[in-house]
Amino acid sequence: MGKKLAISLFIVAIGASSSMLRAAPNQSLHFNAAAPAGAAAGSDDLRTAIKANGLPPIGSSSIDLVPPTDTAAIVTNKAAQAQCAAAFAASGVLCTVVRFDTFATCNTGPACCDRFIDVPAFAVTASCDKGAGTTGFDLNRPGAATGITAFARPGGVGSVTHYGAENKNIYTGLSSDPGAGTLIQIRPNGITGTIQVQITHNQGGSNPRTASVIVDGTNNDPSESQALHNAIETALEGISPALPVPIVATTHTLDDATGPLTAFGWFKQATHFVEINNMAAAGIQDVRVIVPAGQGLIVEGTDRVTDSVVPTLNEWGIIALVLVLMLCGYVLIRRQKALAATS
């Protein structure tokens, strides 16, 4: 009986292992605006964070933006440098930085990350993992770009499950090319103006399409947070012109601000936040959120998993599981009848 069960369970394992839920291999952040007037030298103006398979969540230190000299490209370079330095500082994480003008490498410490700032005309990549053959991420900034892409490290099953940024009430716009979902939180801190969520998609027709929500001095947490994020949800689902596959969004409470939905513990600035649930189905390629000066904003791309692979049962696995249960039930009934006959 033990051998039969072992064989049956092996069949179930095959059914499970042949069906996997894989998270997206990469996500991107874009910094399309220059440093705003509200930024000041020496201030905490922006931060980013990455969660890649095989590594802990890695959040950058404060990113200091200086107007008017910091263009969108310089903001991008600073964000890449800070995220790279944070990876070097993370326990057990090994990083190598490559600059693609000379192909020179550096792996001695966070100072290697200065390449993102020192060579803005050429692509720079920081490759971070826990050693040969382990998963992690490649942080790539193309030359003179306003975007940073975090790729899964090659050579294994890996993914970037979460990648996000917080504007620290300073930076006025964040753009995300995420995986399965996008999380957005607006801090209702009494700012008056218009919030725009610009959706770039591949379904044809006008691009981007914009969902707009008005905020004013009455939008203060906690009494207005739910109403504000409900309004963002409604604006996204009613975006005009409508997408062939409509956007599906959900307003969450802080009870949902935990893993695997979010990896960074950022969603504490308000009592609610919004999730765009169906990025792939709606053909959404980029979500850009623009806020009034002084408005708090958090954007996080999420694949709703902590690691890149979650075993599931495919159709054959489910059939095998049912057969195993039937077999176990049959054997149990036979044994019960045999015991009853001898008693």
Secondary structure, 3 states (H helix, E strand, C coil): CHHHHHHHHHHHHHHHHCCEEECCCEEEEECCCCCCCCCCCCCCCCEEEEEECCCCCEECCCCCCCCCCCCHHHHHHHHHHHHHHHHHHCCCCEEEEEECCCCEEECCCHHHHHHHHHCCCCCEEEEEECCCCCCCEEEEECCCCCEEEEEECCCCCCCEEEEEEECCCCCCEEEEECCCEEEEEEECECCCEEEEEEEEECCCCCCCEEEEEEECCCCECCCCHHHHHHHHHHHHHCCCCCCCCCCCEEEEEHHHCCCCCCCCCCCCCCCEEEEECCCCCCCEEEEEEECCCCCEEEEEEECCCCCCEEECCCHHHHHHHHHHHHHHHHHHHHHHHHHHHHC
